[in-house]
Amino acid sequence: MHAIEVRGAERLLFVAGTMGLDAAGVPGATLAEQLDLVWGNIRAILASAQMTVDNIVRLTSYLRDAAYAEANAAARVAALGGRVVPTTAIVAQTLDTNWLVEIEVIAAA
């Protein structure tokens, strides 16, 4: 999907790149752990704005390696319950080599 139309939204939430870090700021040891953590962190941020993943209308993933694309896509599909939103994945060098994935979202309510 390349586009989504949002009608009647009163609030927009722009979530900066969120990483797979635990509460102490330590990244998960594996890509799978980081994907679990990043989606948990996104859910917590959305909840703080009285939103859920159902409010996400745009998503960008920054991957340290193109080989992470399939796992990232599977985690996104699972997190969104199969709901399709405009999505972009970019391979980028991260500031710390232990950070494997970073995801930013836009949500509307």
Secondary structure, 3 states (H helix, E strand, C coil): CCCCCCCCCCCEEEEEEEECECCCCCECCCHHHHHHHHHHHHHHHHHHCCCCHHHEEEEEEEECCHHHHHHHHHHHHHHCCCCCCCEEEEECCCCCCCCCEEEEEEEEC
